Amino acid sequence: MTMTGGHHHDAHHEDFQLKDTNPLLGEQWPKGAAGPARPAVGGGIAGWLGLEKPSSTYDLVEQMFFLYVRVVKAKDLPPNPITGSPMDPYVEVKLGNYKGTTKHYDRRANPEWDQVFAFSKSRVQSNVLEVYLKDKEMLGRDDYVGRVVFDLAEVPTRVPPDSPLAPQWYRLEERRVGGGGDGGGLKVRGELMLAVWIGTQADEAFPEAWHSDAATVRGEGVASVRSKAYVSPKLWYLRVNVIEAQDVQPQARGRAPEVFVKAQVGNQILKTSVVAAPTLNPRWNEDLVFVVAEPFEEQLVLTVEDRVTPRKDDLLGRAALPLALFEKRLDHRPFVQSRWFDLEKFGIGGAIEGETRRELRFASRVHVRACLEGAYHVMDESTMYISDTRPTARQLWKPPVGVLEVGILGAAGLQPMKNRDGRGTTDAYCVAKYGQKWVRTRTMLGTFSPTWNEQYTWEVFDPCTVITIGVFDNNHLGNGNGNGNNAGGGGGGSPPARDARVGKIRIRLSTLETDRVYTHAYPLIVLQPSGVKKMGELRLAVRFTCLSLMNMVHLYTQPLLPRMHYLHPFTVTQLDALRYQAMGIVAARLGRAEPPLRREVVEYMLDVESHMWSMRRSKANFFRAVSLFSGAAAAARWFADVCHWKNVATTALVHVLLLILVWYPELILPTVFLYMFMIGLWNYRRRPRHPPHMDTKMSWAEAVHPDELDEEFDTFPTSRQQDVVYMRYDRLRSVAGRIQTVVGDMATQGERLQSLLGWRDPRATCLFVVFCLVAAVVLYVTPFRVVALVAGLYLLRHPRFRSRLPAVPSNFFRRLPSRADSML
């Protein structure tokens, strides 16, 4: 398939644009051949993800044919002819130059493998499939125990929803002197159970199969090249209300302790304020909030400590509480019962965790009210690119309003990410994240134009959400296959190896029309220390299907987050800290899956580093704000031109409109809304036809200074030389100084407004008060229409009646005092 558009030296910006593509989607698929929702998910979590819907068909990808070979088991195998002991059997499947092997078993006459091999039909050069049974002890010899030969012309084709092909027993053929591939050898003792068929990537066996495209991968790398679906851990907010403690005995007698409570869950540590406790019964009544994940593996560890000096805290007592103790709350109304917990009391020189306790008494207690909050949505990604808004508790979920289907077709023009065997290469795979479900395509080895053609489905509970799709270079292929010197994209090649970032895209679902298939090539644009760079193009087919238009329209009237976020909100600082902890938990849990979704991949997809300072991003946000007010500025300029009679006809029409609105004020609001309606209809013709994509110009990525880029890629804390840091600090001070001046000017104007009636300037306030009285009397005795007409005509008066000096109200306002005089 060819892309529309091309590379032009005179149109550098064209390279960063979205391109239309015309893939052959679904035309070649048999009618009614609905692919599985996604076999990689597995039956255990399919229902939890809601993937059993029959609406998911495999029609967003191009059809790819594979020869599948399922090696199930063998029986009645002969013993080793040399030693006489049972053989160490394994099976080798060979098709032309490609061959795959099963694992071997030590001394077993009836082994079971149940492994699937998939050979891409587009690369097959042979018309014969050979399946060899071999002995591990005879590995060094060009010999085998027996074989089964298949003619590819006789292999059946099977496409879901056809039932899986039943495996059959095949008698092994003996090795003949002189070889020959026609399969006419003598039958030997032993049988092999096999199933051979031609299928597509919609086959249930596809995700777990060994692929001929990855034939060079060995050992642990085999699992890392397969497609896989993952589920984010179920996250809860743990709210711990520390009320008070009782009978807290300081280790140094005779002083009133200054006590605080330190609470720890995993690597999250929070502390209450320090309270002086002359009565030894300190009281806090403070909330501490943590992020925890199911299954609950950590404990809540509460320690009561005494602040002896600013640098020394004495441990007075400790309680370790399993999280299963705490109830799960689904609303703000149920009252959570508080409980007293005994503290393990430590003597002088007492133990920290795991050491021998010298003194253990249960005199001290701590009073705690704790619960697991199920009515909040636990933020584990940037709020700008949120992909899920559902609360933790499944009982509170609303029905889905739509289905999102994404066909990851392939990529083109990828850049070399590492060097292997003396040349640049890329082993690319895709990761898509929406809601709690992550998917990972298989890895295509050694190609700059990988073709995945994998389709995935998500349920949509809110259209105002974003799906993120990233492309990565696999550096975990085993046997040194993936570990080369990185040529770009970040990540580094030093051990431990990290999967390098190629690029990512985001698609906001609310910008998509329903039931339309979008086929585009998205530019993979990344910012590197050397500048902005296009790393290739990602070809996708995307369809957003609406299940209930009524529910979707209703959603636009509802709050974005669950109601608990508004009834009992967290502070901005709390939310940022909790989001950072949630990201760490998700990355750690997904990193423990098999194969792991590695931390660097998860952090890149979740935008963990998006909060760091960037001069480029600050400029971009400033000019976004400026462009936001450009419409209002243009309207103000137009009105100024009307007032100054630049176009006599326009000014005359405005006068007529003023007279109509003054005489019929009930038309003002209908006119405004009708005007907006007409503008909306007019803009419909020019509505965006493509999903939005990364904009290098708006992001100020093309005109960025190299030093600002170097600052953006600096570590935290900084690792740059001292003079560079000094220069950047001075630059930041100058920028902050300008911001400080603008903020001060805004405060000055507000304080002048306050001083109108504040008597800080008695003459100004007296004048304003007298003016208010006169205005009240005049407005009372004069009809409103007359006042509005006079004010409008005065505003639109001819330039001949205007003065170039500032107006009287402006002069009066500028003379008012502000509190700037009191600033040091």
PENOR-V918878 format. One record per backbone hydrogen bond with DSSP energy under -0.5 kcal/mol. NH is the residue of the N-H (numbers start at 0). CO is the residue of the C=O. Records with the same first field share a line. If there is no record, write none. Layout:
NH = CO + CO
This chain:
3 = 19
10 = 7
13 = 10
14 = 10 + 11
15 = 12
16 = 13
18 = 520
20 = 518
24 = 22
25 = 23 + 60
28 = 25
32 = 29
33 = 31
34 = 32
35 = 201
40 = 37
41 = 37 + 38
44 = 41
45 = 41
46 = 42
48 = 44
49 = 45
50 = 45
55 = 52
56 = 54
58 = 56
65 = 198
66 = 118
67 = 65 + 196
68 = 116
69 = 194
70 = 68 + 114
71 = 69 + 192
72 = 192
73 = 110
74 = 190
76 = 108
77 = 188
79 = 84
83 = 79
88 = 86
89 = 133
91 = 131
92 = 99
93 = 91 + 129
94 = 97
95 = 127
97 = 94
99 = 92
101 = 90
104 = 88
106 = 104
107 = 86
112 = 71
113 = 70 + 71
114 = 70
116 = 68
117 = 209
118 = 66
119 = 117
120 = 64
122 = 119
123 = 120
128 = 149
129 = 93
130 = 147
131 = 91 + 129
132 = 145
133 = 89 + 131
135 = 87
137 = 134
138 = 135
140 = 137
142 = 140
144 = 132
145 = 132
146 = 172
147 = 130
149 = 128
151 = 126 + 149
153 = 150
154 = 151
157 = 197
161 = 158
167 = 193
169 = 191
171 = 189
172 = 146
173 = 185
178 = 175
187 = 171
190 = 74
191 = 169
192 = 72
193 = 167 + 191
194 = 69
196 = 67
197 = 155
198 = 65 + 196
200 = 63
202 = 199
205 = 202
208 = 204 + 205
209 = 115
211 = 117
213 = 210
214 = 211
216 = 213
217 = 476
220 = 217
221 = 218
222 = 219
223 = 219
224 = 220 + 221
225 = 222
227 = 439
228 = 39
229 = 437
231 = 435
234 = 232
235 = 291
236 = 372
237 = 235 + 289
238 = 236 + 370
239 = 237 + 287
240 = 238 + 368
241 = 239 + 285
242 = 240 + 366
243 = 366
244 = 281
245 = 364
247 = 279
248 = 246
249 = 247
252 = 250
254 = 251
256 = 254 + 276
258 = 256 + 274
259 = 304
261 = 302
262 = 260 + 269
263 = 300
264 = 267
265 = 298
267 = 264
268 = 266
269 = 262
271 = 260
274 = 258
276 = 256
279 = 276
283 = 242
284 = 241 + 242
285 = 241
287 = 239
289 = 237
291 = 235
293 = 233
296 = 294
299 = 320
300 = 263 + 298
301 = 299 + 318
302 = 261 + 300
303 = 316
304 = 259 + 302
305 = 313
306 = 257 + 304
307 = 305 + 311
308 = 311
311 = 308
313 = 305
315 = 303 + 313
316 = 303
317 = 343
318 = 301
320 = 299 + 318
322 = 297
324 = 321
325 = 322
326 = 369
328 = 326 + 371
336 = 334
338 = 367
340 = 365
342 = 363
343 = 317
344 = 342 + 360
345 = 315
349 = 346
354 = 351
364 = 245
365 = 340
366 = 243
367 = 338 + 365
368 = 240
370 = 238
371 = 326
372 = 236 + 370
373 = 328 + 371
374 = 328
377 = 375
378 = 376
381 = 605
384 = 381
385 = 382
391 = 375
392 = 373
395 = 392
396 = 393
400 = 459
401 = 459
402 = 544
403 = 457
404 = 402 + 542
405 = 455
406 = 540
407 = 405 + 453
408 = 406 + 538
409 = 538
410 = 449
411 = 536
413 = 447
414 = 534
416 = 424
417 = 424
418 = 484
419 = 422
422 = 419
424 = 417
427 = 425 + 443
428 = 471
430 = 469
431 = 438
432 = 467
433 = 436
436 = 433
437 = 229 + 435
438 = 431
439 = 227
440 = 429
442 = 224
443 = 427
444 = 442
446 = 425 + 443
451 = 408
452 = 407 + 408
453 = 407
455 = 405
457 = 403
459 = 401
460 = 458
464 = 462
465 = 385
466 = 506
467 = 432
468 = 504
469 = 430
470 = 502
471 = 428
472 = 499
473 = 426 + 471
480 = 477
483 = 481
484 = 418
485 = 483
486 = 416
487 = 416
497 = 491
499 = 472
500 = 488
501 = 470
502 = 470
504 = 468
506 = 466
508 = 464 + 506
509 = 462
510 = 507
511 = 508
514 = 543
515 = 512
517 = 515 + 541
518 = 516
519 = 517 + 539
520 = 18
521 = 519 + 537
523 = 535
524 = 522
525 = 523 + 532
527 = 525 + 530
530 = 527
531 = 700
532 = 525
534 = 523 + 532
536 = 411
537 = 521
538 = 409 + 536
539 = 519 + 537
540 = 406
541 = 517
542 = 404
543 = 515
544 = 402 + 542
546 = 400
547 = 400
551 = 547
552 = 548
553 = 549
554 = 550
555 = 551 + 552
556 = 553
557 = 554
563 = 374
564 = 561
565 = 562
566 = 562
567 = 563
574 = 570
575 = 571
576 = 572
577 = 573
578 = 574
579 = 575
580 = 576
581 = 577
582 = 578
583 = 579
584 = 580
585 = 581
586 = 582
587 = 583
588 = 584
589 = 585
590 = 586
591 = 588
592 = 589
596 = 589
597 = 595
600 = 597
601 = 597
602 = 598
603 = 599
604 = 600
605 = 601
606 = 603
607 = 602
609 = 606
610 = 607
611 = 608
617 = 613
618 = 614
619 = 615
620 = 616
621 = 617
622 = 618
623 = 619
624 = 620
625 = 621
626 = 622
627 = 623
628 = 624 + 625
629 = 626
630 = 626
632 = 628
633 = 629
634 = 630
635 = 631
636 = 632
637 = 633
638 = 634
639 = 635
640 = 636
641 = 637
642 = 638
643 = 639
644 = 641
645 = 640
650 = 646
651 = 647
652 = 648
653 = 649
654 = 650
655 = 651
656 = 652
657 = 653
658 = 654
659 = 655
660 = 656
661 = 657
662 = 658
663 = 659
664 = 661
666 = 663
667 = 664
669 = 665
670 = 666
671 = 667
672 = 668
673 = 669
674 = 670
675 = 671
676 = 672
677 = 673
678 = 674
679 = 675
680 = 676
681 = 677
682 = 678
683 = 679 + 680
684 = 680 + 681
685 = 682
686 = 683
695 = 693
698 = 694
699 = 696
700 = 695
701 = 695
708 = 704
709 = 705
710 = 706
711 = 707
712 = 708
713 = 710
724 = 720
725 = 721
726 = 722
727 = 723
728 = 724
729 = 725
730 = 726
731 = 727
732 = 728
733 = 729
734 = 730
735 = 731
736 = 732
737 = 733
738 = 734
739 = 735
740 = 736
741 = 737
742 = 738
743 = 739
744 = 740
745 = 741
746 = 742
747 = 743
748 = 744
749 = 745
750 = 746
751 = 747
752 = 748
753 = 749
754 = 750
755 = 751 + 752
756 = 753
757 = 754
758 = 754
761 = 759
764 = 760
765 = 761
766 = 762
767 = 763
768 = 764
769 = 765
770 = 766
771 = 767
772 = 768
773 = 769
774 = 770
775 = 771
776 = 772
777 = 773
778 = 774
779 = 775
780 = 776
781 = 777
786 = 782
787 = 783
788 = 784
789 = 785
790 = 786
791 = 787
792 = 788
793 = 789
794 = 790
795 = 791
796 = 793
800 = 797
801 = 798
810 = 806
811 = 807
812 = 808
813 = 809
814 = 810
815 = 812
820 = 817
821 = 818
822 = 819
